[in-house]
Amino acid sequence: MMWKGHTILGLAMGLPFISSPEQVFLLVAGALYPDLDHDVKTEIVNRGIYLSGSLVLINILLYLFKPSYFNIGFFIVSTAVLILYLIPYFANHRGITHTFLCMFVVSTILGFLTYKLSVFSPTIAGIIALSIVSSEKILGKVIPICIFVWIVIYLIFSGVEYPLIDFPGVYHYIVPVGIGYFSHILGDSLTPAGCNALYPLNYKLYRREGIILMGVWIFLLLLVIYNFVSRVY
Ligand SMILES: [Zn+2]
């Protein structure tokens, strides 16, 4: 699947689970991250590694020579970004980035990062998260799509009393990345090449497994709707 298909699938599968518009950017960030392992790799991943690697290096130098300037929060954030770029740098196409293991690691890191940045503005934090994982070529096209969906969601949520589900604290940011990521693995499983998502198990997911994943998603959706209905009525 190409970035367009993954963006649409990520939005379609994620929208029922969000409670505020900035989560739209995170759904798409999660849906696009796994493909950092190929065509856009050199362009964005190398730049990201130089940038975040330099920040980590500066932090280490500060720690060694100017400890009073060292900031542990800044160190953790720059190391987290560096890890986000190192994973696709060393990955083969449809390798480690297309696994559930990586889904948990990346959702946690990117979600935590956005959570930290959200003190300034949740929307800008969401846009930054998406920028981290998209190449310039894709970013220019995907941002207008996200902003359009952002506006639609904003209007819908200003009219309804309750979202279906509202994840608290850092999960508000981790879960949407995870759902977007899940949709990418599902989408690639439906293609003839399949997806080796159960690493370290050597078992490839194909169409049949993709349909099972879709069943898991429908089950979760029904669970959320059931909880919502029993809470409200
Ligand atoms: Zn892929």
py3Dmol code that shows the C-alpha trace and the ligand (Angstrom):
import py3Dmol

protein = """\
ATOM      1  CA  MET A   1       0.000   0.000   0.000  1.00  0.00           C
ATOM      2  CA  MET A   2       1.113   3.567  -0.692  1.00  0.00           C
ATOM      3  CA  TRP A   3       1.042   6.493   1.740  1.00  0.00           C
ATOM      4  CA  LYS A   4      -2.408   7.580   0.513  1.00  0.00           C
ATOM      5  CA  GLY A   5      -3.976   4.211   1.231  1.00  0.00           C
ATOM      6  CA  HIS A   6      -2.320   4.045   4.649  1.00  0.00           C
ATOM      7  CA  THR A   7      -3.448   7.580   5.517  1.00  0.00           C
ATOM      8  CA  ILE A   8      -7.069   6.850   4.588  1.00  0.00           C
ATOM      9  CA  LEU A   9      -7.107   3.488   6.374  1.00  0.00           C
ATOM     10  CA  GLY A  10      -5.471   4.999   9.490  1.00  0.00           C
ATOM     11  CA  LEU A  11      -8.063   7.770   9.639  1.00  0.00           C
ATOM     12  CA  ALA A  12     -10.980   5.419   8.975  1.00  0.00           C
ATOM     13  CA  MET A  13      -9.917   2.968  11.679  1.00  0.00           C
ATOM     14  CA  GLY A  14      -8.845   5.623  14.168  1.00  0.00           C
ATOM     15  CA  LEU A  15     -11.563   8.263  14.073  1.00  0.00           C
ATOM     16  CA  PRO A  16     -14.093   6.303  16.188  1.00  0.00           C
ATOM     17  CA  PHE A  17     -11.488   6.104  18.978  1.00  0.00           C
ATOM     18  CA  ILE A  18     -10.484   9.747  19.280  1.00  0.00           C
ATOM     19  CA  SER A  19     -11.749  12.387  21.659  1.00  0.00           C
ATOM     20  CA  SER A  20     -10.105  15.545  20.370  1.00  0.00           C
ATOM     21  CA  PRO A  21      -9.098  16.829  16.929  1.00  0.00           C
ATOM     22  CA  GLU A  22      -5.292  16.944  17.381  1.00  0.00           C
ATOM     23  CA  GLN A  23      -5.295  13.136  17.643  1.00  0.00           C
ATOM     24  CA  VAL A  24      -5.925  13.120  13.864  1.00  0.00           C
ATOM     25  CA  PHE A  25      -2.235  13.965  13.303  1.00  0.00           C
ATOM     26  CA  LEU A  26      -1.170  11.075  15.534  1.00  0.00           C
ATOM     27  CA  LEU A  27      -3.363   8.538  13.726  1.00  0.00           C
ATOM     28  CA  VAL A  28      -1.647   9.493  10.472  1.00  0.00           C
ATOM     29  CA  ALA A  29       1.818   9.603  12.085  1.00  0.00           C
ATOM     30  CA  GLY A  30       1.302   6.019  13.287  1.00  0.00           C
ATOM     31  CA  ALA A  31      -0.010   4.978   9.872  1.00  0.00           C
ATOM     32  CA  LEU A  32       3.010   6.424   8.024  1.00  0.00           C
ATOM     33  CA  TYR A  33       5.890   5.523  10.362  1.00  0.00           C
ATOM     34  CA  PRO A  34       6.389   1.856   9.271  1.00  0.00           C
ATOM     35  CA  ASP A  35       7.216   2.864   5.691  1.00  0.00           C
ATOM     36  CA  LEU A  36      10.119   5.061   6.837  1.00  0.00           C
ATOM     37  CA  ASP A  37      12.100   1.880   6.139  1.00  0.00           C
ATOM     38  CA  HIS A  38      12.082   2.407   2.359  1.00  0.00           C
ATOM     39  CA  ASP A  39      11.666   5.048  -0.381  1.00  0.00           C
ATOM     40  CA  VAL A  40      11.805   8.085   1.896  1.00  0.00           C
ATOM     41  CA  LYS A  41      14.492   6.517   4.065  1.00  0.00           C
ATOM     42  CA  THR A  42      17.646   8.342   2.994  1.00  0.00           C
ATOM     43  CA  GLU A  43      16.062  11.760   2.815  1.00  0.00           C
ATOM     44  CA  ILE A  44      14.315  11.999   6.150  1.00  0.00           C
ATOM     45  CA  VAL A  45      15.964   9.339   8.287  1.00  0.00           C
ATOM     46  CA  ASN A  46      19.510  10.577   7.696  1.00  0.00           C
ATOM     47  CA  ARG A  47      18.557  14.164   8.411  1.00  0.00           C
ATOM     48  CA  GLY A  48      16.685  13.071  11.542  1.00  0.00           C
ATOM     49  CA  ILE A  49      19.640  11.069  12.783  1.00  0.00           C
ATOM     50  CA  TYR A  50      22.044  14.005  12.264  1.00  0.00           C
ATOM     51  CA  LEU A  51      19.692  16.410  13.989  1.00  0.00           C
ATOM     52  CA  SER A  52      18.663  14.315  16.991  1.00  0.00           C
ATOM     53  CA  GLY A  53      22.121  12.720  17.217  1.00  0.00           C
ATOM     54  CA  SER A  54      23.674  16.183  17.519  1.00  0.00           C
ATOM     55  CA  LEU A  55      21.225  17.078  20.278  1.00  0.00           C
ATOM     56  CA  VAL A  56      22.086  13.901  22.189  1.00  0.00           C
ATOM     57  CA  LEU A  57      25.782  14.645  21.748  1.00  0.00           C
ATOM     58  CA  ILE A  58      25.336  18.216  23.007  1.00  0.00           C
ATOM     59  CA  ASN A  59      23.508  16.844  26.055  1.00  0.00           C
ATOM     60  CA  ILE A  60      26.321  14.403  26.788  1.00  0.00           C
ATOM     61  CA  LEU A  61      28.936  17.152  26.420  1.00  0.00           C
ATOM     62  CA  LEU A  62      26.931  19.396  28.736  1.00  0.00           C
ATOM     63  CA  TYR A  63      26.691  16.582  31.274  1.00  0.00           C
ATOM     64  CA  LEU A  64      30.451  16.076  31.168  1.00  0.00           C
ATOM     65  CA  PHE A  65      31.664  19.680  31.033  1.00  0.00           C
ATOM     66  CA  LYS A  66      28.791  21.988  32.083  1.00  0.00           C
ATOM     67  CA  PRO A  67      26.574  19.842  34.350  1.00  0.00           C
ATOM     68  CA  SER A  68      24.540  22.854  35.509  1.00  0.00           C
ATOM     69  CA  TYR A  69      23.202  23.288  31.936  1.00  0.00           C
ATOM     70  CA  PHE A  70      22.327  19.601  31.549  1.00  0.00           C
ATOM     71  CA  ASN A  71      18.583  18.937  31.413  1.00  0.00           C
ATOM     72  CA  ILE A  72      17.438  15.334  31.852  1.00  0.00           C
ATOM     73  CA  GLY A  73      14.049  15.970  30.164  1.00  0.00           C
ATOM     74  CA  PHE A  74      15.718  17.399  27.051  1.00  0.00           C
ATOM     75  CA  PHE A  75      18.164  14.491  27.008  1.00  0.00           C
ATOM     76  CA  ILE A  76      15.340  11.922  27.158  1.00  0.00           C
ATOM     77  CA  VAL A  77      13.362  13.660  24.400  1.00  0.00           C
ATOM     78  CA  SER A  78      16.324  13.911  22.003  1.00  0.00           C
ATOM     79  CA  THR A  79      17.310  10.286  22.681  1.00  0.00           C
ATOM     80  CA  ALA A  80      13.690   9.234  22.013  1.00  0.00           C
ATOM     81  CA  VAL A  81      13.696  11.008  18.634  1.00  0.00           C
ATOM     82  CA  LEU A  82      17.060   9.464  17.771  1.00  0.00           C
ATOM     83  CA  ILE A  83      15.643   5.964  18.483  1.00  0.00           C
ATOM     84  CA  LEU A  84      12.629   6.742  16.231  1.00  0.00           C
ATOM     85  CA  TYR A  85      15.034   7.350  13.340  1.00  0.00           C
ATOM     86  CA  LEU A  86      17.569   4.623  14.134  1.00  0.00           C
ATOM     87  CA  ILE A  87      14.921   1.859  13.934  1.00  0.00           C
ATOM     88  CA  PRO A  88      14.021   2.477  10.242  1.00  0.00           C
ATOM     89  CA  TYR A  89      17.684   3.234   9.431  1.00  0.00           C
ATOM     90  CA  PHE A  90      18.690  -0.325  10.290  1.00  0.00           C
ATOM     91  CA  ALA A  91      15.464  -2.008   9.107  1.00  0.00           C
ATOM     92  CA  ASN A  92      14.946  -3.984   5.893  1.00  0.00           C
ATOM     93  CA  HIS A  93      11.806  -3.162   3.942  1.00  0.00           C
ATOM     94  CA  ARG A  94       8.781  -4.635   5.702  1.00  0.00           C
ATOM     95  CA  GLY A  95      11.139  -5.787   8.423  1.00  0.00           C
ATOM     96  CA  ILE A  96      11.208  -4.675  12.043  1.00  0.00           C
ATOM     97  CA  THR A  97       9.117  -1.515  11.508  1.00  0.00           C
ATOM     98  CA  HIS A  98       6.234  -3.700  10.334  1.00  0.00           C
ATOM     99  CA  THR A  99       5.907  -5.630  13.607  1.00  0.00           C
ATOM    100  CA  PHE A 100       3.637  -5.401  16.658  1.00  0.00           C
ATOM    101  CA  LEU A 101       6.765  -5.183  18.804  1.00  0.00           C
ATOM    102  CA  CYS A 102       7.818  -2.014  17.018  1.00  0.00           C
ATOM    103  CA  MET A 103       4.223  -0.776  17.153  1.00  0.00           C
ATOM    104  CA  PHE A 104       4.354  -0.753  20.958  1.00  0.00           C
ATOM    105  CA  VAL A 105       7.830   0.823  21.137  1.00  0.00           C
ATOM    106  CA  VAL A 106       7.162   3.564  18.577  1.00  0.00           C
ATOM    107  CA  SER A 107       3.649   4.384  19.855  1.00  0.00           C
ATOM    108  CA  THR A 108       5.048   4.779  23.357  1.00  0.00           C
ATOM    109  CA  ILE A 109       7.974   6.979  22.275  1.00  0.00           C
ATOM    110  CA  LEU A 110       6.058   9.150  19.797  1.00  0.00           C
ATOM    111  CA  GLY A 111       3.027   9.386  22.105  1.00  0.00           C
ATOM    112  CA  PHE A 112       5.184  10.350  25.095  1.00  0.00           C
ATOM    113  CA  LEU A 113       7.027  12.929  22.994  1.00  0.00           C
ATOM    114  CA  THR A 114       3.762  14.512  21.842  1.00  0.00           C
ATOM    115  CA  TYR A 115       2.453  14.439  25.410  1.00  0.00           C
ATOM    116  CA  LYS A 116       5.524  16.390  26.550  1.00  0.00           C
ATOM    117  CA  LEU A 117       5.196  18.887  23.672  1.00  0.00           C
ATOM    118  CA  SER A 118       1.453  19.322  24.260  1.00  0.00           C
ATOM    119  CA  VAL A 119       2.051  21.696  27.190  1.00  0.00           C
ATOM    120  CA  PHE A 120       2.548  24.430  24.576  1.00  0.00           C
ATOM    121  CA  SER A 121      -0.268  23.428  22.211  1.00  0.00           C
ATOM    122  CA  PRO A 122      -1.717  19.944  21.583  1.00  0.00           C
ATOM    123  CA  THR A 123      -2.374  20.783  17.914  1.00  0.00           C
ATOM    124  CA  ILE A 124       1.166  21.982  17.238  1.00  0.00           C
ATOM    125  CA  ALA A 125       2.496  18.959  19.141  1.00  0.00           C
ATOM    126  CA  GLY A 126       0.442  16.720  16.827  1.00  0.00           C
ATOM    127  CA  ILE A 127       1.769  18.463  13.717  1.00  0.00           C
ATOM    128  CA  ILE A 128       5.352  18.102  14.996  1.00  0.00           C
ATOM    129  CA  ALA A 129       4.802  14.378  15.627  1.00  0.00           C
ATOM    130  CA  LEU A 130       3.552  13.968  12.066  1.00  0.00           C
ATOM    131  CA  SER A 131       6.473  16.014  10.675  1.00  0.00           C
ATOM    132  CA  ILE A 132       8.956  13.777  12.468  1.00  0.00           C
ATOM    133  CA  VAL A 133       7.765  10.748  10.513  1.00  0.00           C
ATOM    134  CA  SER A 134       6.924  12.184   7.062  1.00  0.00           C
ATOM    135  CA  SER A 135       9.230  13.184   4.238  1.00  0.00           C
ATOM    136  CA  GLU A 136       8.920  16.666   2.721  1.00  0.00           C
ATOM    137  CA  LYS A 137       7.231  15.170  -0.330  1.00  0.00           C
ATOM    138  CA  ILE A 138       4.495  13.486   1.679  1.00  0.00           C
ATOM    139  CA  LEU A 139       4.193  16.124   4.401  1.00  0.00           C
ATOM    140  CA  GLY A 140       3.009  18.837   1.989  1.00  0.00           C
ATOM    141  CA  LYS A 141       0.162  16.582   0.874  1.00  0.00           C
ATOM    142  CA  VAL A 142      -0.721  14.896   4.141  1.00  0.00           C
ATOM    143  CA  ILE A 143      -0.922  18.065   6.271  1.00  0.00           C
ATOM    144  CA  PRO A 144      -3.807  19.592   4.215  1.00  0.00           C
ATOM    145  CA  ILE A 145      -5.697  16.266   4.473  1.00  0.00           C
ATOM    146  CA  CYS A 146      -5.174  16.197   8.245  1.00  0.00           C
ATOM    147  CA  ILE A 147      -6.173  19.831   8.690  1.00  0.00           C
ATOM    148  CA  PHE A 148      -9.370  19.230   6.718  1.00  0.00           C
ATOM    149  CA  VAL A 149     -10.206  16.213   8.922  1.00  0.00           C
ATOM    150  CA  TRP A 150      -9.162  18.239  11.999  1.00  0.00           C
ATOM    151  CA  ILE A 151     -11.764  20.905  11.122  1.00  0.00           C
ATOM    152  CA  VAL A 152     -14.491  18.307  10.526  1.00  0.00           C
ATOM    153  CA  ILE A 153     -13.728  16.581  13.849  1.00  0.00           C
ATOM    154  CA  TYR A 154     -13.562  19.926  15.624  1.00  0.00           C
ATOM    155  CA  LEU A 155     -17.039  20.820  14.353  1.00  0.00           C
ATOM    156  CA  ILE A 156     -18.450  17.393  15.237  1.00  0.00           C
ATOM    157  CA  PHE A 157     -17.006  17.459  18.760  1.00  0.00           C
ATOM    158  CA  SER A 158     -18.327  20.956  19.422  1.00  0.00           C
ATOM    159  CA  GLY A 159     -21.801  19.554  18.682  1.00  0.00           C
ATOM    160  CA  VAL A 160     -21.737  16.291  20.655  1.00  0.00           C
ATOM    161  CA  GLU A 161     -21.605  15.937  24.409  1.00  0.00           C
ATOM    162  CA  TYR A 162     -19.423  12.825  24.692  1.00  0.00           C
ATOM    163  CA  PRO A 163     -16.751  11.251  22.526  1.00  0.00           C
ATOM    164  CA  LEU A 164     -17.076   7.461  22.370  1.00  0.00           C
ATOM    165  CA  ILE A 165     -13.911   7.054  24.440  1.00  0.00           C
ATOM    166  CA  ASP A 166     -11.428   9.407  26.072  1.00  0.00           C
ATOM    167  CA  PHE A 167      -7.964   8.111  26.981  1.00  0.00           C
ATOM    168  CA  PRO A 168      -6.401   9.987  29.918  1.00  0.00           C
ATOM    169  CA  GLY A 169      -2.953  11.591  30.204  1.00  0.00           C
ATOM    170  CA  VAL A 170      -0.174  10.187  28.078  1.00  0.00           C
ATOM    171  CA  TYR A 171      -2.519   7.493  26.628  1.00  0.00           C
ATOM    172  CA  HIS A 172      -4.394  10.318  24.904  1.00  0.00           C
ATOM    173  CA  TYR A 173      -1.340  10.488  22.609  1.00  0.00           C
ATOM    174  CA  ILE A 174      -0.010   6.913  22.654  1.00  0.00           C
ATOM    175  CA  VAL A 175      -3.267   5.160  21.684  1.00  0.00           C
ATOM    176  CA  PRO A 176      -3.947   7.086  18.423  1.00  0.00           C
ATOM    177  CA  VAL A 177      -0.384   6.408  17.205  1.00  0.00           C
ATOM    178  CA  GLY A 178      -0.940   2.736  18.052  1.00  0.00           C
ATOM    179  CA  ILE A 179      -4.234   2.553  16.141  1.00  0.00           C
ATOM    180  CA  GLY A 180      -2.678   4.217  13.077  1.00  0.00           C
ATOM    181  CA  TYR A 181       0.245   1.792  13.297  1.00  0.00           C
ATOM    182  CA  PHE A 182      -2.122  -1.190  13.658  1.00  0.00           C
ATOM    183  CA  SER A 183      -3.981  -0.066  10.513  1.00  0.00           C
ATOM    184  CA  HIS A 184      -0.672  -0.037   8.582  1.00  0.00           C
ATOM    185  CA  ILE A 185       0.155  -3.633   9.575  1.00  0.00           C
ATOM    186  CA  LEU A 186      -3.410  -4.654   8.696  1.00  0.00           C
ATOM    187  CA  GLY A 187      -3.228  -2.878   5.328  1.00  0.00           C
ATOM    188  CA  ASP A 188       0.096  -4.483   4.371  1.00  0.00           C
ATOM    189  CA  SER A 189      -1.151  -7.932   5.446  1.00  0.00           C
ATOM    190  CA  LEU A 190      -3.883  -7.636   2.818  1.00  0.00           C
ATOM    191  CA  THR A 191      -1.280  -7.173   0.039  1.00  0.00           C
ATOM    192  CA  PRO A 192       0.250 -10.200  -1.761  1.00  0.00           C
ATOM    193  CA  ALA A 193       3.683  -9.578  -0.161  1.00  0.00           C
ATOM    194  CA  GLY A 194       2.238 -10.045   3.329  1.00  0.00           C
ATOM    195  CA  CYS A 195       3.651  -8.708   6.584  1.00  0.00           C
ATOM    196  CA  ASN A 196       6.006 -10.351   9.077  1.00  0.00           C
ATOM    197  CA  ALA A 197       4.292  -8.634  12.002  1.00  0.00           C
ATOM    198  CA  LEU A 198       4.672 -11.261  14.725  1.00  0.00           C
ATOM    199  CA  TYR A 199       8.484 -10.955  14.986  1.00  0.00           C
ATOM    200  CA  PRO A 200      10.374 -12.613  16.748  1.00  0.00           C
ATOM    201  CA  LEU A 201       7.977 -15.379  15.609  1.00  0.00           C
ATOM    202  CA  ASN A 202       8.621 -16.304  11.992  1.00  0.00           C
ATOM    203  CA  TYR A 203       5.027 -16.211  10.807  1.00  0.00           C
ATOM    204  CA  LYS A 204       3.871 -14.021   7.971  1.00  0.00           C
ATOM    205  CA  LEU A 205       0.483 -12.348   7.954  1.00  0.00           C
ATOM    206  CA  TYR A 206      -1.470 -12.494   4.706  1.00  0.00           C
ATOM    207  CA  ARG A 207      -5.011 -11.753   3.621  1.00  0.00           C
ATOM    208  CA  ARG A 208      -6.610 -14.235   6.013  1.00  0.00           C
ATOM    209  CA  GLU A 209      -4.730 -12.832   9.026  1.00  0.00           C
ATOM    210  CA  GLY A 210      -5.524  -9.297   7.820  1.00  0.00           C
ATOM    211  CA  ILE A 211      -9.217 -10.152   7.970  1.00  0.00           C
ATOM    212  CA  ILE A 212      -8.715 -11.519  11.508  1.00  0.00           C
ATOM    213  CA  LEU A 213      -7.064  -8.197  12.474  1.00  0.00           C
ATOM    214  CA  MET A 214     -10.070  -6.398  11.026  1.00  0.00           C
ATOM    215  CA  GLY A 215     -12.220  -8.619  13.268  1.00  0.00           C
ATOM    216  CA  VAL A 216     -10.132  -7.546  16.284  1.00  0.00           C
ATOM    217  CA  TRP A 217     -10.708  -3.908  15.353  1.00  0.00           C
ATOM    218  CA  ILE A 218     -14.494  -4.446  14.991  1.00  0.00           C
ATOM    219  CA  PHE A 219     -14.524  -6.217  18.374  1.00  0.00           C
ATOM    220  CA  LEU A 220     -12.732  -3.264  20.039  1.00  0.00           C
ATOM    221  CA  LEU A 221     -15.099  -0.827  18.374  1.00  0.00           C
ATOM    222  CA  LEU A 222     -18.153  -2.739  19.616  1.00  0.00           C
ATOM    223  CA  LEU A 223     -16.611  -2.851  23.118  1.00  0.00           C
ATOM    224  CA  VAL A 224     -16.125   0.919  23.103  1.00  0.00           C
ATOM    225  CA  ILE A 225     -19.679   1.495  21.809  1.00  0.00           C
ATOM    226  CA  TYR A 226     -21.065  -0.862  24.458  1.00  0.00           C
ATOM    227  CA  ASN A 227     -19.175   0.993  27.227  1.00  0.00           C
ATOM    228  CA  PHE A 228     -20.326   4.322  25.847  1.00  0.00           C
ATOM    229  CA  VAL A 229     -23.969   3.262  25.713  1.00  0.00           C
ATOM    230  CA  SER A 230     -23.939   1.818  29.231  1.00  0.00           C
ATOM    231  CA  ARG A 231     -22.242   4.970  30.567  1.00  0.00           C
ATOM    232  CA  VAL A 232     -24.605   7.459  28.934  1.00  0.00           C
ATOM    233  CA  TYR A 233     -27.966   5.667  29.167  1.00  0.00           C
TER     234      TYR A 233
END
"""
ligand_1 = """\
1
ZN
Zn 4.328 -0.739 4.841
"""
view = py3Dmol.view(width=600, height=400)
view.addModel(protein, "pdb")
view.setStyle({"model": 0}, {"cartoon": {"style": "trace"}})
view.addModel(ligand_1, "xyz")
view.setStyle({"model": 1}, {"stick": {}})
view.zoomTo()
view.show()
